[in-house]
Amino acid sequence: MLTELKSSQEKNAGAIQLTKFEFLTLPEDFRDGEISERYLLMVQNFMKSHSVTSKIIRSMAEKENFKEINELANTLYIAANEIGALRLASISSDLALSTSLPKEVLEEALEIFDIEIKNVLKEIQHLV
């Protein structure tokens, strides 16, 4: 589910102006200073941990390391849920399931995964 956030009409000094986010669902109380700091730290950690995950998974697929793909996809599923990247979480779960299917299905799942993780990482960059 995607959440649309409206820009605040108020111009509070130092307040983060929220716009529409397509790939992240921000916490409802994001405007709370402590909450927003914690959330921003979480997304920064996500970016550091998963900026090359797509390349790693592709390398694993070439080597047919399906167990490792499943483990990394499940780790990413948890991390994506924590930051509100719900579509990426769902795609990560699908990716883990597709490793037991024909190679063409896995390749299609990887293409979808690549696009979504790039979109999430780009949106995080705009947020931080």
Backbone as a printed PyTorch tensor [residue, N CA C, xyz], in Angstrom:
tensor([[[  0.8430,  -1.1760,   0.0000],
         [  0.0000,   0.0000,   0.0000],
         [  0.8910,   1.2420,   0.0000]],

        [[  0.5210,   2.1750,  -0.7940],
         [  1.2870,   3.4120,  -0.8640],
         [  0.5780,   4.4900,  -0.0600]],

        [[  1.3470,   5.3050,   0.5710],
         [  0.7860,   6.4040,   1.3580],
         [  1.1700,   7.7120,   0.6960]],

        [[  0.1860,   8.5760,   0.5380],
         [  0.4660,   9.8840,  -0.0330],
         [  0.5020,  10.8900,   1.0980]],

        [[  1.5940,  11.5980,   1.1810],
         [  1.7430,  12.6130,   2.2170],
         [  1.6450,  13.9810,   1.5840]],

        [[  0.8720,  14.8430,   2.2070],
         [  0.7040,  16.1910,   1.6660],
         [  1.7130,  17.1300,   2.2890]],

        [[  2.1830,  18.0530,   1.4980],
         [  3.1140,  19.0650,   2.0140],
         [  2.3950,  19.9180,   3.0320]],

        [[  3.1010,  20.2570,   4.0560],
         [  2.5370,  21.0970,   5.1080],
         [  2.3620,  22.5110,   4.5890]],

        [[  1.2570,  23.1290,   4.9420],
         [  1.0220,  24.5090,   4.5490],
         [  1.7890,  25.4600,   5.4700]],

        [[  2.1060,  24.9660,   6.6670],
         [  2.8320,  25.7990,   7.6120],
         [  4.3060,  25.7920,   7.2460]],

        [[  4.9640,  26.8810,   7.5140],
         [  6.3900,  26.9970,   7.2190],
         [  7.1490,  27.1050,   8.5300]],

        [[  7.1800,  26.0240,   9.2950],
         [  7.9080,  26.0120,  10.5550],
         [  9.3990,  25.9830,  10.2640]],

        [[ 10.1540,  26.7650,  11.0110],
         [ 11.6080,  26.8030,  10.8270],
         [ 12.1840,  25.4250,  11.1180]],

        [[ 12.9670,  24.9080,  10.1770],
         [ 13.6400,  23.6250,  10.3480],
         [ 12.7430,  22.4200,  10.1280]],

        [[ 11.4750,  22.6160,   9.8420],
         [ 10.5840,  21.4750,   9.6310],
         [ 10.8280,  20.8640,   8.2650]],

        [[ 10.7580,  19.5570,   8.2020],
         [ 10.9320,  18.8550,   6.9380],
         [  9.6280,  18.9580,   6.1660]],

        [[  9.7070,  19.4290,   4.9390],
         [  8.5280,  19.5120,   4.0970],
         [  8.3170,  18.1620,   3.4200]],

        [[  7.1870,  17.5570,   3.6860],
         [  6.9020,  16.2390,   3.1290],
         [  6.1930,  16.3800,   1.7970]],

        [[  6.5570,  15.5280,   0.8940],
         [  5.9090,  15.4650,  -0.3950],
         [  5.4050,  14.0460,  -0.5950]],

        [[  4.8970,  13.7710,  -1.7420],
         [  4.3870,  12.4410,  -2.0450],
         [  5.5560,  11.4610,  -2.1490]],

        [[  5.4440,  10.3660,  -1.4420],
         [  6.4320,   9.2980,  -1.5230],
         [  5.7730,   8.0960,  -2.1780]],

        [[  6.3850,   7.6010,  -3.2220],
         [  5.8340,   6.4570,  -3.9380],
         [  6.2910,   5.1280,  -3.3680]],

        [[  7.5060,   5.0620,  -2.8450],
         [  8.0990,   3.7830,  -2.5040],
         [  8.3060,   3.5690,  -1.0100]],

        [[  8.1220,   4.6090,  -0.2250],
         [  8.2630,   4.5260,   1.2250],
         [  6.9840,   4.9930,   1.8970]],

        [[  6.6280,   4.3330,   2.9720],
         [  5.5220,   4.7590,   3.8040],
         [  6.1410,   5.2870,   5.0900]],

        [[  6.0940,   6.5940,   5.2610],
         [  6.7100,   7.2100,   6.4300],
         [  5.8540,   6.9660,   7.6650]],

        [[  6.4820,   6.9460,   8.8510],
         [  5.6970,   6.7980,  10.0830],
         [  4.6740,   7.9280,  10.2000]],

        [[  3.5250,   7.6200,  10.7760],
         [  2.4680,   8.6220,  10.9190],
         [  2.9330,   9.8360,  11.7090]],

        [[  3.7920,   9.6020,  12.6920],
         [  4.2640,  10.6930,  13.5400],
         [  5.6560,  11.1650,  13.1150]],

        [[  5.9030,  11.1520,  11.8180],
         [  7.2120,  11.5220,  11.2770],
         [  7.6210,  12.9310,  11.6750]],

        [[  6.6830,  13.8140,  11.8320],
         [  6.9980,  15.2110,  12.1700],
         [  7.5880,  15.3520,  13.5680]],

        [[  7.3540,  14.3800,  14.4340],
         [  7.9520,  14.4030,  15.7660],
         [  9.4660,  14.3070,  15.5880]],

        [[ 10.2010,  15.2500,  16.1530],
         [ 11.6510,  15.3260,  15.9540],
         [ 12.3840,  14.0390,  16.2630]],

        [[ 12.0540,  13.4040,  17.3910],
         [ 12.7360,  12.1740,  17.7830],
         [ 12.4060,  11.0360,  16.8270]],

        [[ 11.1460,  10.9310,  16.4450],
         [ 10.7180,   9.8800,  15.5190],
         [ 11.4080,  10.0680,  14.1730]],

        [[ 11.4120,  11.2830,  13.6650],
         [ 12.0130,  11.5080,  12.3480],
         [ 13.5090,  11.2350,  12.3750]],

        [[ 14.1930,  11.5730,  13.4700],
         [ 15.6240,  11.2790,  13.5650],
         [ 15.8720,   9.7820,  13.5440]],

        [[ 15.0810,   9.0230,  14.2950],
         [ 15.2310,   7.5610,  14.3210],
         [ 14.9330,   6.9640,  12.9540]],

        [[ 13.8680,   7.4480,  12.3190],
         [ 13.5130,   6.9310,  10.9990],
         [ 14.6120,   7.2320,   9.9830]],

        [[ 15.1260,   8.4490,  10.0050],
         [ 16.1910,   8.8060,   9.0630],
         [ 17.4310,   7.9530,   9.2980]],

        [[ 17.7330,   7.6510,  10.5330],
         [ 18.8570,   6.7650,  10.8290],
         [ 18.6000,   5.3630,  10.2740]],

        [[ 17.3720,   4.8910,  10.4220],
         [ 17.0190,   3.5660,   9.8830],
         [ 17.1790,   3.5130,   8.3660]],

        [[ 16.7010,   4.5320,   7.6620],
         [ 16.7990,   4.4950,   6.2020],
         [ 18.2470,   4.6640,   5.7390]],

        [[ 19.0260,   5.4380,   6.4870],
         [ 20.4460,   5.5660,   6.1500],
         [ 21.1560,   4.2180,   6.3260]],

        [[ 20.8420,   3.5070,   7.4000],
         [ 21.4080,   2.1810,   7.6160],
         [ 20.9620,   1.2100,   6.5310]],

        [[ 19.6960,   1.3180,   6.1320],
         [ 19.1840,   0.4750,   5.0480],
         [ 19.9960,   0.7330,   3.7760]],

        [[ 20.2210,   1.9910,   3.4760],
         [ 20.9490,   2.3490,   2.2650],
         [ 22.3760,   1.8000,   2.3100]],

        [[ 23.0310,   1.9350,   3.4480],
         [ 24.3890,   1.4080,   3.5870],
         [ 24.4170,  -0.1130,   3.4430]],

        [[ 23.4540,  -0.7690,   4.0370],
         [ 23.4280,  -2.2340,   4.0430],
         [ 22.9870,  -2.8430,   2.7170]],

        [[ 22.1580,  -2.1300,   1.9720],
         [ 21.5390,  -2.7600,   0.8040],
         [ 21.7940,  -2.0380,  -0.5160]],

        [[ 22.7400,  -1.1250,  -0.5390],
         [ 22.9950,  -0.3960,  -1.7890],
         [ 23.5340,  -1.3000,  -2.8970]],

        [[ 24.1750,  -2.4000,  -2.5500],
         [ 24.7000,  -3.3190,  -3.5770],
         [ 24.0330,  -4.6960,  -3.5200]],

        [[ 22.9480,  -4.8000,  -2.7850],
         [ 22.2530,  -6.0790,  -2.6430],
         [ 21.8190,  -6.6480,  -3.9830]],

        [[ 21.3630,  -5.8020,  -4.8710],
         [ 20.9130,  -6.2650,  -6.1850],
         [ 22.0550,  -6.9540,  -6.9350]],

        [[ 23.2300,  -6.3590,  -6.9250],
         [ 24.3920,  -6.9550,  -7.5950],
         [ 24.7950,  -8.2620,  -6.9310]],

        [[ 24.7370,  -8.2970,  -5.6140],
         [ 25.0950,  -9.5180,  -4.8840],
         [ 24.1400, -10.6490,  -5.2450]],

        [[ 22.8500, -10.3490,  -5.2710],
         [ 21.8600, -11.3770,  -5.5980],
         [ 22.0330, -11.8520,  -7.0380]],

        [[ 22.3080, -10.9510,  -7.9550],
         [ 22.5520, -11.3530,  -9.3480],
         [ 23.7510, -12.2970,  -9.4380]],

        [[ 24.8040, -11.9720,  -8.7020],
         [ 25.9950, -12.8280,  -8.6810],
         [ 25.6570, -14.2100,  -8.1170]],

        [[ 24.8630, -14.2320,  -7.0590],
         [ 24.4320, -15.5050,  -6.4670],
         [ 23.6020, -16.3130,  -7.4590]],

        [[ 22.7520, -15.6300,  -8.2220],
         [ 21.8980, -16.3210,  -9.2030],
         [ 22.7500, -16.9570, -10.3000]],

        [[ 23.7740, -16.2340, -10.7530],
         [ 24.6620, -16.7890, -11.7750],
         [ 25.3630, -18.0470, -11.2790]],

        [[ 25.6750, -18.0870,  -9.9900],
         [ 26.3540, -19.2380,  -9.3910],
         [ 25.3660, -20.2770,  -8.8670]],

        [[ 24.0670, -19.9900,  -9.0370],
         [ 22.9830, -20.8510,  -8.5720],
         [ 23.0540, -21.1120,  -7.0670]],

        [[ 23.3990, -20.0900,  -6.3150],
         [ 23.4160, -20.1550,  -4.8520],
         [ 22.0340, -19.7580,  -4.3270]],

        [[ 21.0650, -20.6250,  -4.5540],
         [ 19.6800, -20.2920,  -4.2560],
         [ 19.4040, -20.1630,  -2.7590]],

        [[ 20.0800, -20.9590,  -1.9490],
         [ 19.8770, -20.8590,  -0.5060],
         [ 20.3060, -19.4720,  -0.0150]],

        [[ 21.4380, -18.9880,  -0.5090],
         [ 21.9320, -17.6710,  -0.1160],
         [ 21.0110, -16.5610,  -0.6100]],

        [[ 20.4560, -16.7340,  -1.8120],
         [ 19.4850, -15.7500,  -2.3230],
         [ 18.2860, -15.6930,  -1.3860]],

        [[ 17.7860, -16.8490,  -0.9970],
         [ 16.6340, -16.8970,  -0.0920],
         [ 16.9370, -16.1840,   1.2180]],

        [[ 18.1200, -16.4360,   1.7740],
         [ 18.4840, -15.8110,   3.0450],
         [ 18.5830, -14.2930,   2.9120]],

        [[ 19.2430, -13.8260,   1.8530],
         [ 19.3840, -12.3840,   1.6540],
         [ 18.0430, -11.7290,   1.3370]],

        [[ 17.2310, -12.3940,   0.5320],
         [ 15.9030, -11.8600,   0.2110],
         [ 15.0360, -11.7660,   1.4630]],

        [[ 15.1400, -12.7480,   2.3400],
         [ 14.3730, -12.7020,   3.5890],
         [ 14.8810, -11.6110,   4.5260]],

        [[ 16.1920, -11.4110,   4.5630],
         [ 16.7650, -10.3200,   5.3550],
         [ 16.2810,  -8.9740,   4.8240]],

        [[ 16.2850,  -8.8420,   3.5020],
         [ 15.8200,  -7.6070,   2.8870],
         [ 14.3230,  -7.4000,   3.1300]],

        [[ 13.5540,  -8.4660,   3.1240],
         [ 12.1200,  -8.3900,   3.4080],
         [ 11.8860,  -7.7220,   4.7740]],

        [[ 12.6300,  -8.1640,   5.7720],
         [ 12.4870,  -7.6100,   7.1200],
         [ 12.9000,  -6.1390,   7.1430]],

        [[ 14.0600,  -5.8440,   6.5600],
         [ 14.5670,  -4.4690,   6.5580],
         [ 13.6340,  -3.5270,   5.7980]],

        [[ 13.1110,  -3.9730,   4.6730],
         [ 12.2130,  -3.1420,   3.8710],
         [ 10.9220,  -2.8530,   4.6360]],

        [[ 10.3960,  -3.8420,   5.3230],
         [  9.2020,  -3.6160,   6.1460],
         [  9.4660,  -2.5960,   7.2350]],

        [[ 10.6400,  -2.6590,   7.8440],
         [ 10.9690,  -1.7450,   8.9350],
         [ 11.0020,  -0.2860,   8.4860]],

        [[ 11.4030,  -0.0350,   7.2520],
         [ 11.4710,   1.3550,   6.7850],
         [ 10.2300,   1.7760,   6.0010]],

        [[  9.2800,   0.8780,   5.8600],
         [  8.0510,   1.2240,   5.1500],
         [  8.1330,   1.0550,   3.6470]],

        [[  9.0950,   0.2940,   3.1660],
         [  9.1960,  -0.0040,   1.7310],
         [  8.4220,  -1.3020,   1.4910]],

        [[  7.1080,  -1.1900,   1.5840],
         [  6.2480,  -2.3680,   1.6110],
         [  6.2340,  -3.1360,   0.2890]],

        [[  6.2670,  -2.4140,  -0.8150],
         [  6.2860,  -3.0970,  -2.1140],
         [  7.6080,  -3.8430,  -2.2950]],

        [[  8.7170,  -3.2370,  -1.8760],
         [ 10.0120,  -3.9170,  -1.9490],
         [ 10.0080,  -5.1590,  -1.0610]],

        [[  9.4050,  -5.0680,   0.1030],
         [  9.3120,  -6.2260,   0.9920],
         [  8.5580,  -7.3620,   0.3010]],

        [[  7.4500,  -7.0360,  -0.3180],
         [  6.6580,  -8.0450,  -1.0240],
         [  7.4430,  -8.6540,  -2.1880]],

        [[  8.1330,  -7.8270,  -2.9360],
         [  8.9300,  -8.3020,  -4.0690],
         [ 10.0830,  -9.1780,  -3.5750]],

        [[ 10.6680,  -8.8180,  -2.4370],
         [ 11.7450,  -9.6280,  -1.8610],
         [ 11.2370, -11.0130,  -1.4750]],

        [[ 10.0510, -11.0530,  -0.9150],
         [  9.4370, -12.3310,  -0.5680],
         [  9.1870, -13.1640,  -1.8260]],

        [[  8.6760, -12.5310,  -2.8650],
         [  8.4510, -13.2220,  -4.1390],
         [  9.7630, -13.7330,  -4.7220]],

        [[ 10.8140, -12.9420,  -4.5820],
         [ 12.1280, -13.3400,  -5.0960],
         [ 12.6030, -14.6100,  -4.4030]],

        [[ 12.4460, -14.6730,  -3.1010],
         [ 12.8540, -15.8740,  -2.3630],
         [ 12.0810, -17.0960,  -2.8440]],

        [[ 10.8050, -16.9200,  -3.1250],
         [  9.9910, -18.0360,  -3.6020],
         [ 10.3440, -18.4550,  -5.0240]],

        [[ 10.7940, -17.5210,  -5.8400],
         [ 11.0430, -17.8140,  -7.2520],
         [ 12.3300, -18.5960,  -7.4910]],

        [[ 13.1640, -18.7580,  -6.4800],
         [ 14.4150, -19.4980,  -6.6820],
         [ 14.1760, -20.9770,  -6.9430]],

        [[ 13.0160, -21.4820,  -6.5710],
         [ 12.7100, -22.8890,  -6.8080],
         [ 11.9600, -23.1010,  -8.1260]],

        [[ 11.7260, -22.0410,  -8.8540],
         [ 10.9960, -22.1190, -10.1200],
         [ 11.9680, -22.0660, -11.2960]],

        [[ 11.4740, -22.2090, -12.5260],
         [ 12.3690, -22.1760, -13.6950],
         [ 13.1980, -20.8960, -13.7680]],

        [[ 14.3320, -20.9880, -14.4250],
         [ 15.2950, -19.8860, -14.5160],
         [ 14.6580, -18.6080, -15.0670]],

        [[ 13.7490, -18.7370, -16.0190],
         [ 13.0920, -17.5800, -16.6210],
         [ 12.2760, -16.8100, -15.5820]],

        [[ 11.6440, -17.5370, -14.6690],
         [ 10.8370, -16.9050, -13.6260],
         [ 11.7510, -16.1480, -12.6640]],

        [[ 12.8690, -16.7600, -12.3090],
         [ 13.8280, -16.0960, -11.4400],
         [ 14.3720, -14.8370, -12.1020]],

        [[ 14.6720, -14.9130, -13.3860],
         [ 15.2000, -13.7390, -14.1020],
         [ 14.1820, -12.6020, -14.1060]],

        [[ 12.9220, -12.9390, -14.3240],
         [ 11.8740, -11.9080, -14.2970],
         [ 11.7430, -11.3060, -12.9000]],

        [[ 11.8060, -12.1520, -11.8780],
         [ 11.7270, -11.6590, -10.5030],
         [ 12.9120, -10.7480, -10.1900]],

        [[ 14.0910, -11.0830, -10.6990],
         [ 15.2770, -10.2480, -10.4850],
         [ 15.1310,  -8.8920, -11.1610]],

        [[ 14.5570,  -8.8660, -12.3510],
         [ 14.3520,  -7.5970, -13.0540],
         [ 13.4190,  -6.6890, -12.2670]],

        [[ 12.3400,  -7.2450, -11.7740],
         [ 11.3780,  -6.4690, -10.9770],
         [ 12.0360,  -5.9920,  -9.6840]],

        [[ 12.7890,  -6.8810,  -9.0530],
         [ 13.5010,  -6.5430,  -7.8200],
         [ 14.4890,  -5.4080,  -8.0570]],

        [[ 15.2770,  -5.5000,  -9.1390],
         [ 16.2730,  -4.4700,  -9.4590],
         [ 15.6340,  -3.0880,  -9.5660]],

        [[ 14.5300,  -3.0180, -10.2680],
         [ 13.8400,  -1.7390, -10.4610],
         [ 13.3420,  -1.1850,  -9.1330]],

        [[ 12.7330,  -2.0340,  -8.3380],
         [ 12.1340,  -1.5610,  -7.0830],
         [ 13.1920,  -1.1220,  -6.0760]],

        [[ 14.2600,  -1.8780,  -5.9370],
         [ 15.2740,  -1.4710,  -4.9510],
         [ 15.9590,  -0.1800,  -5.3930]],

        [[ 16.1530,  -0.0030,  -6.7030],
         [ 16.7240,   1.2610,  -7.1920],
         [ 15.7970,   2.4250,  -6.8690]],

        [[ 14.4980,   2.2270,  -7.0450],
         [ 13.5290,   3.2770,  -6.7380],
         [ 13.5200,   3.6210,  -5.2480]],

        [[ 13.5750,   2.6170,  -4.3970],
         [ 13.5780,   2.8500,  -2.9540],
         [ 14.8440,   3.5930,  -2.5470]],

        [[ 15.9890,   3.1580,  -3.0590],
         [ 17.2500,   3.8110,  -2.7100],
         [ 17.2750,   5.2600,  -3.1900]],

        [[ 16.7170,   5.5170,  -4.3650],
         [ 16.6560,   6.8870,  -4.8760],
         [ 15.7650,   7.7460,  -3.9840]],

        [[ 14.6350,   7.1960,  -3.5560],
         [ 13.7380,   7.9600,  -2.7070],
         [ 14.3770,   8.2330,  -1.3350]],

        [[ 15.1300,   7.2750,  -0.8350],
         [ 15.8420,   7.4840,   0.4340],
         [ 16.8390,   8.6330,   0.2810]],

        [[ 17.5360,   8.6810,  -0.8320],
         [ 18.5050,   9.7540,  -1.0770],
         [ 17.8170,  11.1170,  -1.0430]],

        [[ 16.6160,  11.2100,  -1.5800],
         [ 15.8800,  12.4740,  -1.5660],
         [ 15.4020,  12.8290,  -0.1600]],

        [[ 15.1610,  11.8000,   0.6420],
         [ 14.6670,  12.0120,   2.0000],
         [ 15.7800,  12.4780,   2.9330]],

        [[ 16.9500,  11.8690,   2.7840],
         [ 18.0670,  12.2200,   3.6810],
         [ 18.8800,  13.2980,   3.0220]]])
